[in-house]
């Protein structure tokens, strides 16, 4: 629906009704490719990519490929849209990148590209650091939603900016009597192109809200009742011990922190305590568990369990 509305808005040539004036690659109609390409790339393709794991009945590997096919198509559409608007501005001899719409738009595209490239490296390159991949997954899911909302917000700002330039309103002073208490009765006095563009904004908002709801339900379930989508990303207790905290993960990427990260993982593999003080380097057979009734400690050697934390844990 959003793509149909933006194509109608750009395609019709009746500019007296605030349509954009037609489609061709010459001034001034070259600009009209910008809203079409950006709606296709930043709204349609990103929506399909964000919901790939939920909408398509394939396994995780295939759905990840489907997701990146949609995002690759989105990048292609965005590039064409950017070329169109810069071509229009340069032919017109007007300033580029002066509005908040353009600033937020470039920020969104930059984040999208960074997310895309890092995702390709982590999930498609076999030599990627598995610790980095595991640590990045929760942040990846969160940034996906942030970039998507920013893309929809940028599209809405572009519609408002273009409607303002077109003068999307009606003349109150020319009317014999104006009923300010019920402005809806003057809806038909709005130019047809403005009604389509405003309808496009409403549709994009609806798509954004529904998509974010679906994406958050998939990626951020209630941990007290974990969903299948989250189970694939959960780490075991051993993996959590190996990974450590976010600070350990970040510190380990620097040369001076590499030895510490390797030593921590080795100690976890050998069942050695990684805590400071007297317990450092001392072997411990106790592990922390949670069966839903609370945290308890289990000794893997003697099969003992305790509700209180053992001294050698």
PASEBA-1860 file (N, C-alpha, C; in nm, 3 decimals):
! residues 313
1> XXXXXXXX> 0.083/-0.120/0.000/0.000/0.000/0.000/0.087/0.127/0.000 ~ 0.192/0.128/0.082/0.280/0.246/0.087/0.346/0.270/-0.048 ~ 0.390/0.163/-0.114/0.456/0.178/-0.243/0.358/0.227/-0.349 ~ 0.235/0.179/-0.345/0.133/0.223/-0.440/0.104/0.371/-0.423 ~ 0.089/0.416/-0.299/0.058/0.557/-0.272/0.171/0.649/-0.317 ~ 0.297/0.612/-0.288/0.407/0.701/-0.326/0.424/0.705/-0.478 ~ 0.398/0.593/-0.547/0.406/0.592/-0.694/0.296/0.681/-0.753 ~ 0.175/0.674/-0.699/0.066/0.760/-0.747/0.099/0.908/-0.724
9> XXXXXXXX> 0.153/0.938/-0.609/0.189/1.076/-0.576/0.294/1.130/-0.673 ~ 0.391/1.048/-0.709/0.498/1.093/-0.798/0.460/1.087/-0.945 ~ 0.372/0.994/-0.981/0.346/0.967/-1.123/0.251/1.067/-1.187 ~ 0.150/1.109/-1.114/0.051/1.200/-1.172/0.114/1.336/-1.202 ~ 0.076/1.393/-1.314/0.141/1.516/-1.363/0.064/1.643/-1.329 ~ -0.052/1.632/-1.264/-0.134/1.749/-1.232/-0.076/1.820/-1.109 ~ 0.019/1.909/-1.131/0.085/1.976/-1.019/-0.006/2.077/-0.950 ~ -0.114/2.120/-1.015/-0.208/2.211/-0.950/-0.278/2.143/-0.832
17> XXXXXXXX> -0.282/2.010/-0.833/-0.339/1.934/-0.722/-0.229/1.882/-0.629 ~ -0.110/1.940/-0.641/0.004/1.907/-0.556/0.054/1.764/-0.573 ~ 0.036/1.708/-0.694/0.110/1.587/-0.729/0.252/1.629/-0.765 ~ 0.343/1.535/-0.767/0.484/1.569/-0.787/0.519/1.597/-0.933 ~ 0.443/1.545/-1.029/0.462/1.590/-1.166/0.512/1.490/-1.267 ~ 0.524/1.361/-1.231/0.566/1.261/-1.329/0.706/1.207/-1.302 ~ 0.739/1.103/-1.378/0.866/1.033/-1.357/0.951/1.034/-1.483 ~ 1.069/1.094/-1.475/1.174/1.081/-1.576/1.303/1.127/-1.512
25> XXXXXXXX> 1.416/1.104/-1.576/1.546/1.136/-1.516/1.598/1.269/-1.566 ~ 1.514/1.368/-1.571/1.554/1.503/-1.610/1.493/1.602/-1.512 ~ 1.559/1.717/-1.500/1.510/1.818/-1.406/1.375/1.872/-1.452 ~ 1.276/1.892/-1.363/1.280/1.874/-1.217/1.227/1.737/-1.171 ~ 1.180/1.655/-1.265/1.114/1.531/-1.224/1.209/1.424/-1.173 ~ 1.340/1.447/-1.188/1.434/1.350/-1.134/1.417/1.335/-0.982 ~ 1.373/1.444/-0.917/1.352/1.438/-0.772/1.246/1.335/-0.734 ~ 1.149/1.314/-0.821/1.035/1.230/-0.786/1.074/1.083/-0.766
33> XXXXXXXX> 1.194/1.046/-0.814/1.242/0.911/-0.786/1.287/0.897/-0.641 ~ 1.319/1.008/-0.578/1.370/1.004/-0.440/1.268/0.945/-0.342 ~ 1.145/0.998/-0.335/1.050/0.937/-0.240/1.015/0.793/-0.273 ~ 1.011/0.758/-0.403/0.979/0.619/-0.440/1.091/0.525/-0.395 ~ 1.215/0.560/-0.428/1.327/0.473/-0.394/1.348/0.463/-0.242 ~ 1.329/0.573/-0.172/1.349/0.570/-0.027/1.238/0.494/0.043 ~ 1.116/0.508/-0.006/1.006/0.429/0.052/1.030/0.281/0.028 ~ 1.074/0.246/-0.093/1.101/0.106/-0.124/1.217/0.052/-0.041
41> XXXXXXXX> 1.324/0.131/-0.028/1.443/0.083/0.042/1.434/0.092/0.192 ~ 1.394/0.210/0.244/1.400/0.233/0.389/1.278/0.182/0.463 ~ 1.168/0.160/0.392/1.046/0.113/0.459/1.013/-0.031/0.418 ~ 0.994/-0.054/0.288/0.948/-0.185/0.243/1.055/-0.292/0.265 ~ 1.175/-0.270/0.212/1.280/-0.373/0.221/1.327/-0.395/0.364 ~ 1.338/-0.287/0.443/1.381/-0.305/0.581/1.274/-0.376/0.664 ~ 1.147/-0.351/0.632/1.039/-0.423/0.701/1.047/-0.572/0.673 ~ 1.060/-0.609/0.547/1.069/-0.750/0.511/1.193/-0.815/0.571
49> XXXXXXXX> 1.305/-0.743/0.571/1.427/-0.797/0.628/1.417/-0.816/0.778 ~ 1.355/-0.719/0.847/1.344/-0.727/0.992/1.256/-0.844/1.035 ~ 1.155/-0.877/0.952/1.061/-0.984/0.987/1.092/-1.116/0.918 ~ 1.211/-1.127/0.859/1.244/-1.248/0.782/1.236/-1.374/0.868 ~ 1.285/-1.365/0.993/1.284/-1.484/1.079/1.144/-1.522/1.124 ~ 1.051/-1.430/1.113/0.914/-1.456/1.157/0.821/-1.487/1.041 ~ 0.847/-1.427/0.925/0.752/-1.435/0.814/0.775/-1.553/0.721 ~ 0.899/-1.603/0.714/0.930/-1.706/0.616/0.950/-1.842/0.686
57> XXXXXXXX> 0.894/-1.950/0.630/0.894/-2.081/0.698/1.019/-2.164/0.671 ~ 1.137/-2.101/0.681/1.261/-2.173/0.655/1.341/-2.185/0.784 ~ 1.453/-2.254/0.778/1.537/-2.262/0.897/1.616/-2.132/0.913 ~ 1.692/-2.124/1.023/1.760/-2.000/1.058/1.861/-1.957/0.953 ~ 1.932/-2.052/0.894/2.033/-2.018/0.794/1.970/-1.958/0.669 ~ 1.862/-2.021/0.620/1.794/-1.971/0.500/1.729/-1.836/0.527 ~ 1.665/-1.822/0.643/1.601/-1.695/0.676/1.702/-1.581/0.688 ~ 1.821/-1.614/0.737/1.925/-1.510/0.744/1.965/-1.465/0.604
65> XXXXXXXX> 1.972/-1.558/0.510/2.004/-1.521/0.372/1.892/-1.438/0.310 ~ 1.767/-1.478/0.337/1.653/-1.400/0.287/1.658/-1.258/0.342 ~ 1.690/-1.248/0.469/1.699/-1.117/0.533/1.802/-1.028/0.463 ~ 1.919/-1.085/0.433/2.024/-1.004/0.370/1.997/-0.977/0.222 ~ 1.916/-1.061/0.158/1.873/-1.030/0.022/1.785/-0.905/0.024 ~ 1.691/-0.899/0.119/1.605/-0.780/0.131/1.688/-0.657/0.165 ~ 1.783/-0.670/0.256/1.862/-0.554/0.295/1.955/-0.509/0.182 ~ 2.005/-0.603/0.103/2.087/-0.565/-0.012/2.004/-0.488/-0.114
73> XXXXXXXX> 1.882/-0.535/-0.139/1.792/-0.463/-0.229/1.762/-0.324/-0.174 ~ 1.744/-0.316/-0.041/1.717/-0.186/0.021/1.832/-0.089/0.001 ~ 1.955/-0.136/0.014/2.071/-0.050/-0.008/2.074/0.001/-0.151 ~ 2.043/-0.087/-0.247/2.041/-0.046/-0.388/1.937/0.064/-0.411 ~ 1.817/0.048/-0.355/1.713/0.151/-0.368/1.757/0.282/-0.303 ~ 1.821/0.273/-0.187/1.865/0.395/-0.119/1.969/0.471/-0.201 ~ 2.060/0.398/-0.264/2.163/0.464/-0.346/2.099/0.539/-0.462 ~ 2.003/0.476/-0.529/1.934/0.543/-0.640/1.859/0.666/-0.589
81> XXXXXXXX> 1.794/0.653/-0.473/1.723/0.768/-0.416/1.813/0.883/-0.381 ~ 1.932/0.853/-0.327/2.028/0.959/-0.294/2.081/1.026/-0.421 ~ 2.112/0.946/-0.522/2.160/1.003/-0.648/2.055/1.096/-0.707 ~ 1.928/1.056/-0.701/1.821/1.137/-0.758/1.810/1.272/-0.690 ~ 1.813/1.274/-0.555/1.796/1.401/-0.486/1.918/1.491/-0.504 ~ 2.040/1.435/-0.506/2.159/1.517/-0.529/2.160/1.571/-0.672 ~ 2.115/1.489/-0.767/2.107/1.536/-0.906/2.010/1.653/-0.917 ~ 1.896/1.643/-0.851/1.795/1.749/-0.852/1.850/1.876/-0.790
89> XXXXXXXX> 1.913/1.865/-0.673/1.965/1.983/-0.604/2.075/2.050/-0.685 ~ 2.163/1.971/-0.744/2.273/2.029/-0.821/2.223/2.096/-0.948 ~ 2.125/2.035/-1.017/2.068/2.097/-1.136/1.996/2.227/-1.102 ~ 1.944/2.234/-0.982/1.870/2.353/-0.937/1.963/2.458/-0.877 ~ 2.089/2.422/-0.854/2.186/2.511/-0.789/2.140/2.551/-0.649 ~ 2.086/2.453/-0.575/2.042/2.479/-0.437/2.126/2.397/-0.340 ~ 2.118/2.434/-0.214/2.202/2.374/-0.111/2.165/2.228/-0.087 ~ 2.266/2.146/-0.060/2.247/2.007/-0.020/2.261/1.994/0.131
97> XXXXXXXX> 2.191/1.898/0.186/2.206/1.858/0.327/2.188/1.975/0.423 ~ 2.083/2.050/0.404/2.059/2.164/0.492/1.950/2.136/0.596 ~ 1.867/2.035/0.575/1.751/2.012/0.662/1.777/1.900/0.762 ~ 1.696/1.897/0.868/1.708/1.788/0.965/1.668/1.656/0.902 ~ 1.580/1.660/0.801/1.544/1.538/0.729/1.666/1.475/0.663 ~ 1.749/1.556/0.601/1.868/1.503/0.535/1.972/1.456/0.636 ~ 1.985/1.528/0.746/2.084/1.488/0.847/2.046/1.355/0.911 ~ 1.921/1.344/0.954/1.877/1.219/1.016/1.879/1.105/0.913
105> XXXXXXXX> 1.846/1.138/0.788/1.848/1.037/0.683/1.987/0.980/0.660 ~ 2.088/1.067/0.652/2.225/1.019/0.633/2.275/0.940/0.754 ~ 2.237/0.985/0.874/2.275/0.911/0.994/2.213/0.770/0.991 ~ 2.086/0.762/0.950/2.017/0.633/0.945/2.081/0.541/0.843 ~ 2.110/0.593/0.725/2.173/0.512/0.620/2.312/0.466/0.663 ~ 2.387/0.553/0.731/2.520/0.515/0.779/2.511/0.402/0.881 ~ 2.417/0.413/0.976/2.399/0.306/1.074/2.355/0.176/1.007 ~ 2.267/0.189/0.908/2.218/0.071/0.837/2.334/0.000/0.766
113> XXXXXXXX> 2.419/0.077/0.699/2.533/0.018/0.629/2.632/-0.046/0.727 ~ 2.658/0.022/0.839/2.749/-0.034/0.938/2.694/-0.166/0.994 ~ 2.565/-0.166/1.024/2.501/-0.288/1.073/2.505/-0.399/0.970 ~ 2.485/-0.363/0.845/2.485/-0.460/0.735/2.623/-0.523/0.718 ~ 2.726/-0.440/0.714/2.862/-0.491/0.692/2.910/-0.575/0.810 ~ 2.882/-0.529/0.933/2.924/-0.605/1.050/2.849/-0.738/1.057 ~ 2.721/-0.737/1.018/2.645/-0.861/1.017/2.698/-0.960/0.915 ~ 2.736/-0.911/0.797/2.795/-0.999/0.696/2.923/-1.062/0.747
121> XXXXXXXX> 3.005/-0.981/0.814/3.131/-1.033/0.867/3.107/-1.138/0.975 ~ 3.016/-1.110/1.069/2.997/-1.198/1.183/2.923/-1.327/1.149 ~ 2.825/-1.318/1.057/2.737/-1.432/1.035/2.764/-1.508/0.905 ~ 2.848/-1.452/0.817/2.877/-1.520/0.692/3.026/-1.553/0.674 ~ 3.111/-1.486/0.751/3.254/-1.511/0.742/3.293/-1.615/0.846 ~ 3.346/-1.729/0.803/3.376/-1.839/0.895/3.488/-1.805/0.992 ~ 3.572/-1.710/0.956/3.683/-1.675/1.044/3.648/-1.573/1.149 ~ 3.521/-1.532/1.158/3.482/-1.432/1.258/3.497/-1.488/1.399
129> XXXXXXXX> 3.531/-1.401/1.492/3.549/-1.441/1.632/3.414/-1.488/1.689 ~ 3.402/-1.614/1.733/3.273/-1.661/1.786/3.230/-1.589/1.912 ~ 3.327/-1.547/1.995/3.293/-1.472/2.116/3.229/-1.338/2.080 ~ 3.285/-1.274/1.980/3.230/-1.147/1.935/3.090/-1.167/1.877 ~ 3.072/-1.276/1.802/2.941/-1.304/1.743/2.835/-1.323/1.851 ~ 2.868/-1.404/1.951/2.772/-1.431/2.058/2.741/-1.305/2.138 ~ 2.843/-1.224/2.164/2.822/-1.103/2.242/2.744/-0.997/2.164 ~ 2.756/-1.000/2.032/2.694/-0.896/1.951/2.546/-0.922/1.923
137> XXXXXXXX> 2.501/-1.047/1.934/2.364/-1.082/1.894/2.258/-0.998/1.966 ~ 2.260/-0.982/2.100/2.157/-0.898/2.164/2.162/-0.753/2.116 ~ 2.283/-0.698/2.101/2.297/-0.561/2.052/2.249/-0.551/1.907 ~ 2.276/-0.654/1.828/2.233/-0.658/1.687/2.082/-0.649/1.678 ~ 2.010/-0.727/1.761/1.863/-0.725/1.759/1.810/-0.588/1.800 ~ 1.873/-0.526/1.901/1.828/-0.394/1.946/1.854/-0.288/1.839 ~ 1.974/-0.289/1.779/2.008/-0.188/1.680/1.922/-0.203/1.554 ~ 1.883/-0.325/1.521/1.791/-0.347/1.409/1.666/-0.263/1.424
145> XXXXXXXX> 1.605/-0.269/1.542/1.480/-0.196/1.566/1.505/-0.046/1.567 ~ 1.615/-0.003/1.627/1.648/0.140/1.633/1.664/0.198/1.492 ~ 1.740/0.130/1.407/1.761/0.177/1.270/1.631/0.177/1.192 ~ 1.549/0.075/1.212/1.422/0.067/1.140/1.329/0.183/1.179 ~ 1.315/0.209/1.309/1.231/0.320/1.354/1.285/0.453/1.300 ~ 1.417/0.469/1.302/1.478/0.591/1.249/1.449/0.606/1.099 ~ 1.449/0.495/1.024/1.420/0.500/0.881/1.277/0.545/0.856 ~ 1.182/0.489/0.932/1.042/0.529/0.916/1.023/0.675/0.957
153> XXXXXXXX> 1.091/0.717/1.064/1.083/0.856/1.109/1.139/0.951/1.003 ~ 1.247/0.911/0.939/1.305/0.993/0.832/1.209/1.007/0.714 ~ 1.142/0.897/0.678/1.044/0.902/0.569/0.929/0.996/0.604 ~ 0.883/0.992/0.728/0.775/1.082/0.771/0.819/1.228/0.762 ~ 0.943/1.256/0.805/0.993/1.394/0.797/1.003/1.440/0.653 ~ 1.041/1.349/0.562/1.049/1.386/0.421/0.912/1.421/0.364 ~ 0.809/1.347/0.403/0.673/1.378/0.357/0.629/1.514/0.409 ~ 0.654/1.542/0.536/0.617/1.672/0.594/0.690/1.785/0.523
161> XXXXXXXX> 0.819/1.765/0.497/0.897/1.869/0.431/0.845/1.897/0.290 ~ 0.810/1.792/0.215/0.760/1.811/0.079/0.621/1.870/0.080 ~ 0.535/1.829/0.174/0.402/1.887/0.183/0.408/2.035/0.216 ~ 0.503/2.073/0.301/0.521/2.215/0.334/0.564/2.293/0.212 ~ 0.655/2.237/0.134/0.702/2.304/0.012/0.589/2.319/-0.090 ~ 0.503/2.216/-0.100/0.392/2.221/-0.195/0.279/2.311/-0.147 ~ 0.277/2.344/-0.019/0.169/2.427/0.034/0.041/2.349/0.054 ~ 0.051/2.235/0.119/-0.065/2.148/0.139/-0.157/2.205/0.247
169> XXXXXXXX> -0.252/2.287/0.205/-0.351/2.345/0.295/-0.469/2.394/0.213 ~ -0.563/2.457/0.277/-0.675/2.521/0.206/-0.691/2.662/0.260 ~ -0.750/2.749/0.179/-0.758/2.891/0.211/-0.883/2.919/0.294 ~ -0.861/2.947/0.422/-0.973/2.972/0.512/-1.035/3.108/0.484 ~ -0.954/3.208/0.453/-1.006/3.343/0.433/-1.094/3.354/0.310 ~ -1.080/3.264/0.215/-1.163/3.269/0.093/-1.302/3.209/0.115 ~ -1.326/3.146/0.229/-1.455/3.083/0.256/-1.552/3.185/0.316 ~ -1.680/3.167/0.286/-1.782/3.256/0.342/-1.793/3.238/0.493
177> XXXXXXXX> -1.787/3.116/0.538/-1.789/3.089/0.681/-1.704/2.965/0.708 ~ -1.626/2.973/0.813/-1.536/2.862/0.845/-1.572/2.808/0.982 ~ -1.601/2.678/0.987/-1.638/2.613/1.112/-1.512/2.553/1.175 ~ -1.448/2.629/1.262/-1.323/2.585/1.323/-1.344/2.467/1.415 ~ -1.466/2.444/1.462/-1.493/2.334/1.554/-1.496/2.199/1.484 ~ -1.510/2.198/1.351/-1.517/2.071/1.277/-1.438/2.082/1.148 ~ -1.305/2.084/1.158/-1.222/2.100/1.036/-1.231/1.980/0.942 ~ -1.281/1.866/0.988/-1.286/1.747/0.903/-1.378/1.768/0.783
185> XXXXXXXX> -1.474/1.857/0.793/-1.568/1.878/0.681/-1.500/1.947/0.563 ~ -1.378/2.000/0.585/-1.305/2.065/0.477/-1.198/1.975/0.416 ~ -1.206/1.847/0.447/-1.108/1.752/0.394/-1.103/1.755/0.243 ~ -1.221/1.769/0.178/-1.225/1.768/0.031/-1.161/1.892/-0.029 ~ -1.137/1.995/0.053/-1.073/2.116/0.002/-0.920/2.102/-0.006 ~ -0.865/1.998/0.056/-0.722/1.972/0.042/-0.694/1.922/-0.099 ~ -0.582/1.964/-0.159/-0.545/1.911/-0.292/-0.532/1.759/-0.289 ~ -0.566/1.695/-0.400/-0.567/1.548/-0.405/-0.428/1.491/-0.377
193> XXXXXXXX> -0.324/1.555/-0.428/-0.189/1.506/-0.404/-0.152/1.509/-0.257 ~ -0.201/1.611/-0.186/-0.171/1.620/-0.043/-0.244/1.512/0.036 ~ -0.363/1.476/-0.009/-0.436/1.369/0.059/-0.362/1.236/0.042 ~ -0.308/1.214/-0.076/-0.232/1.090/-0.099/-0.104/1.089/-0.016 ~ -0.032/1.200/-0.014/0.094/1.203/0.061/0.070/1.190/0.211 ~ -0.037/1.253/0.261/-0.068/1.239/0.404/-0.113/1.096/0.435 ~ -0.189/1.037/0.343/-0.226/0.897/0.361/-0.104/0.806/0.361 ~ -0.005/0.839/0.279/0.121/0.764/0.277/0.188/0.770/0.414
201> XXXXXXXX> 0.189/0.888/0.475/0.249/0.901/0.608/0.177/0.817/0.712 ~ 0.044/0.813/0.705/-0.032/0.732/0.800/-0.002/0.583/0.781 ~ 0.007/0.538/0.655/0.036/0.398/0.625/0.175/0.361/0.676 ~ 0.274/0.448/0.656/0.410/0.420/0.703/0.413/0.409/0.855 ~ 0.340/0.497/0.923/0.333/0.490/1.069/0.271/0.357/1.114 ~ 0.164/0.316/1.047/0.097/0.190/1.082/0.192/0.071/1.059 ~ 0.262/0.072/0.945/0.359/-0.035/0.917/0.467/-0.039/1.023 ~ 0.516/0.077/1.061/0.624/0.084/1.160/0.579/0.027/1.295
209> XXXXXXXX> 0.462/0.067/1.341/0.413/0.020/1.471/0.392/-0.131/1.471 ~ 0.331/-0.183/1.366/0.306/-0.327/1.359/0.437/-0.405/1.350 ~ 0.531/-0.354/1.271/0.658/-0.424/1.254/0.740/-0.425/1.382 ~ 0.744/-0.312/1.451/0.818/-0.306/1.577/0.756/-0.399/1.680 ~ 0.623/-0.404/1.684/0.557/-0.495/1.777/0.597/-0.640/1.749 ~ 0.592/-0.677/1.621/0.627/-0.815/1.583/0.774/-0.844/1.611 ~ 0.862/-0.749/1.581/1.005/-0.770/1.599/1.042/-0.780/1.746 ~ 0.983/-0.696/1.830/1.013/-0.702/1.972/0.959/-0.829/2.035
217> XXXXXXXX> 0.846/-0.874/1.989/0.790/-0.999/2.040/0.881/-1.117/2.005 ~ 0.946/-1.107/1.889/1.035/-1.215/1.845/1.170/-1.209/1.917 ~ 1.225/-1.090/1.931/1.362/-1.077/1.979/1.372/-1.054/2.129 ~ 1.272/-0.994/2.190/1.282/-0.959/2.331/1.164/-1.014/2.410 ~ 1.152/-1.146/2.421/1.041/-1.204/2.496/1.063/-1.189/2.645 ~ 0.958/-1.218/2.722/0.968/-1.222/2.867/1.057/-1.339/2.907 ~ 1.164/-1.311/2.978/1.260/-1.416/3.011/1.202/-1.519/3.108 ~ 1.091/-1.486/3.177/1.028/-1.583/3.264/0.948/-1.686/3.186
225> XXXXXXXX> 0.923/-1.656/3.059/0.850/-1.750/2.973/0.913/-1.745/2.835 ~ 1.033/-1.797/2.822/1.112/-1.779/2.702/1.045/-1.838/2.580 ~ 1.056/-1.765/2.467/0.998/-1.810/2.340/1.105/-1.884/2.260 ~ 1.058/-1.955/2.159/1.151/-2.035/2.079/1.253/-1.948/2.008 ~ 1.212/-1.827/1.968/1.305/-1.739/1.898/1.422/-1.697/1.984 ~ 1.399/-1.687/2.118/1.506/-1.646/2.207/1.597/-1.763/2.244 ~ 1.540/-1.883/2.248/1.618/-2.000/2.289/1.741/-2.021/2.201 ~ 1.726/-1.987/2.072/1.838/-2.006/1.979/1.956/-1.914/2.014
233> XXXXXXXX> 1.928/-1.805/2.088/2.033/-1.708/2.118/2.085/-1.719/2.262 ~ 2.017/-1.798/2.345/2.060/-1.808/2.485/2.192/-1.883/2.496 ~ 2.274/-1.837/2.587/2.401/-1.902/2.613/2.388/-1.997/2.731 ~ 2.461/-2.106/2.727/2.464/-2.196/2.842/2.544/-2.130/2.953 ~ 2.539/-2.191/3.072/2.614/-2.136/3.185/2.764/-2.135/3.158 ~ 2.812/-2.243/3.094/2.955/-2.248/3.061/2.993/-2.139/2.962 ~ 2.906/-2.117/2.862/2.934/-2.012/2.763/2.931/-1.874/2.827 ~ 2.838/-1.853/2.919/2.833/-1.725/2.988/2.959/-1.703/3.071
241> XXXXXXXX> 3.008/-1.809/3.135/3.131/-1.798/3.214/3.250/-1.767/3.126 ~ 3.252/-1.833/3.008/3.364/-1.809/2.916/3.362/-1.667/2.862 ~ 3.241/-1.618/2.833/3.232/-1.485/2.773/3.259/-1.375/2.873 ~ 3.211/-1.394/2.997/3.230/-1.292/3.098/3.135/-1.176/3.076 ~ 3.172/-1.062/3.131/3.089/-0.943/3.121/3.119/-0.869/2.991 ~ 3.033/-0.766/2.962/3.059/-0.682/2.844/3.195/-0.613/2.854 ~ 3.232/-0.575/2.977/3.363/-0.509/2.995/3.476/-0.604/2.959 ~ 3.464/-0.732/3.002/3.566/-0.831/2.967/3.574/-0.850/2.817
249> XXXXXXXX> 3.455/-0.856/2.753/3.451/-0.876/2.607/3.517/-0.760/2.533 ~ 3.486/-0.635/2.576/3.544/-0.517/2.510/3.694/-0.510/2.536 ~ 3.733/-0.536/2.661/3.873/-0.527/2.699/3.957/-0.630/2.623 ~ 3.897/-0.745/2.594/3.972/-0.852/2.530/4.010/-0.827/2.387 ~ 3.949/-0.727/2.321/3.982/-0.700/2.181/4.107/-0.616/2.164 ~ 4.156/-0.556/2.274/4.277/-0.477/2.265/4.397/-0.566/2.292 ~ 4.512/-0.532/2.236/4.632/-0.618/2.251/4.667/-0.646/2.396 ~ 4.653/-0.544/2.484/4.690/-0.564/2.623/4.587/-0.648/2.698
257> XXXXXXXX> 4.470/-0.670/2.639/4.368/-0.749/2.706/4.353/-0.889/2.650 ~ 4.426/-0.920/2.544/4.410/-1.050/2.479/4.448/-1.164/2.572 ~ 4.560/-1.150/2.644/4.605/-1.258/2.733/4.504/-1.281/2.844 ~ 4.445/-1.174/2.893/4.348/-1.187/3.001/4.225/-1.265/2.953 ~ 4.178/-1.235/2.830/4.060/-1.302/2.777/4.088/-1.451/2.756 ~ 4.207/-1.484/2.701/4.243/-1.624/2.679/4.255/-1.698/2.811 ~ 4.318/-1.634/2.911/4.335/-1.698/3.042/4.200/-1.721/3.108 ~ 4.108/-1.628/3.092/3.975/-1.642/3.153/3.901/-1.760/3.091
265> XXXXXXXX> 3.907/-1.772/2.957/3.840/-1.882/2.889/3.903/-2.016/2.926 ~ 4.036/-2.018/2.938/4.105/-2.142/2.975/4.069/-2.185/3.116 ~ 4.061/-2.089/3.206/4.024/-2.120/3.345/3.883/-2.174/3.352 ~ 3.793/-2.118/3.271/3.655/-2.166/3.270/3.647/-2.308/3.216 ~ 3.729/-2.337/3.112/3.730/-2.473/3.056/3.781/-2.575/3.157 ~ 3.877/-2.535/3.241/3.938/-2.629/3.336/3.864/-2.635/3.469 ~ 3.756/-2.557/3.479/3.682/-2.556/3.604/3.751/-2.479/3.713 ~ 3.841/-2.388/3.676/3.915/-2.312/3.775/3.836/-2.187/3.810
273> XXXXXXXX> 3.853/-2.140/3.932/3.787/-2.018/3.974/3.853/-1.898/3.909 ~ 3.770/-1.806/3.859/3.825/-1.683/3.799/3.807/-1.564/3.892 ~ 3.770/-1.590/4.019/3.747/-1.481/4.111/3.879/-1.437/4.176 ~ 3.877/-1.318/4.229/3.997/-1.265/4.291/4.017/-1.316/4.432 ~ 4.119/-1.267/4.502/4.145/-1.302/4.641/4.199/-1.443/4.656 ~ 4.160/-1.508/4.766/4.214/-1.639/4.797/4.167/-1.746/4.701 ~ 4.053/-1.724/4.633/4.000/-1.827/4.546/4.064/-1.833/4.410 ~ 4.149/-1.741/4.375/4.208/-1.738/4.241/4.293/-1.862/4.216
281> XXXXXXXX> 4.263/-1.932/4.103/4.341/-2.048/4.064/4.303/-2.175/4.137 ~ 4.211/-2.169/4.232/4.172/-2.287/4.308/4.060/-2.358/4.235 ~ 4.075/-2.491/4.220/3.975/-2.567/4.148/3.846/-2.576/4.228 ~ 3.734/-2.556/4.158/3.604/-2.563/4.223/3.513/-2.654/4.142 ~ 3.444/-2.744/4.211/3.350/-2.834/4.145/3.206/-2.786/4.156 ~ 3.187/-2.670/4.216/3.052/-2.616/4.234/3.011/-2.534/4.112 ~ 2.885/-2.548/4.070/2.829/-2.467/3.962/2.697/-2.409/4.010 ~ 2.665/-2.292/3.957/2.540/-2.226/3.994/2.429/-2.266/3.897
289> XXXXXXXX> 2.313/-2.303/3.950/2.201/-2.345/3.866/2.073/-2.277/3.911 ~ 1.974/-2.280/3.821/1.843/-2.223/3.852/1.738/-2.308/3.782 ~ 1.659/-2.382/3.860/1.558/-2.471/3.800/1.418/-2.409/3.800 ~ 1.409/-2.280/3.825/1.280/-2.212/3.829/1.231/-2.184/3.969 ~ 1.283/-2.258/4.068/1.244/-2.238/4.208/1.344/-2.153/4.284 ~ 1.445/-2.108/4.214/1.546/-2.027/4.279/1.687/-2.076/4.247 ~ 1.784/-1.998/4.285/1.924/-2.031/4.259/1.974/-2.130/4.363 ~ 2.048/-2.231/4.317/2.114/-2.323/4.409/2.248/-2.362/4.349
297> XXXXXXXX> 2.331/-2.427/4.432/2.467/-2.461/4.392/2.481/-2.614/4.392 ~ 2.541/-2.665/4.284/2.550/-2.809/4.264/2.697/-2.850/4.248 ~ 2.738/-2.954/4.320/2.875/-3.003/4.313/2.882/-3.117/4.212 ~ 2.955/-3.095/4.104/2.961/-3.194/3.996/3.039/-3.319/4.035 ~ 3.117/-3.312/4.144/3.199/-3.427/4.185/3.125/-3.514/4.287 ~ 3.062/-3.450/4.386/2.996/-3.525/4.493/2.846/-3.532/4.476 ~ 2.792/-3.460/4.375/2.647/-3.454/4.348/2.569/-3.391/4.464 ~ 2.636/-3.312/4.545/2.568/-3.240/4.652/2.506/-3.112/4.598
305> XXXXXXXX> 2.404/-3.064/4.665/2.342/-2.936/4.629/2.323/-2.853/4.754 ~ 2.326/-2.722/4.737/2.316/-2.633/4.852/2.248/-2.504/4.810 ~ 2.162/-2.453/4.898/2.097/-2.324/4.872/2.189/-2.207/4.905 ~ 2.284/-2.231/4.995/2.379/-2.126/5.030/2.506/-2.140/4.945 ~ 2.568/-2.029/4.923/2.686/-2.028/4.838/2.806/-2.092/4.910 ~ 2.866/-2.195/4.851/2.982/-2.262/4.915/3.101/-2.167/4.922 ~ 3.185/-2.194/5.020/3.302/-2.107/5.040/3.402/-2.121/4.926 ~ 3.410/-2.238/4.863/3.508/-2.257/4.754/3.446/-2.239/4.617
313> X> 3.330/-2.174/4.608/3.267/-2.152/4.479/3.339/-2.040/4.404
END
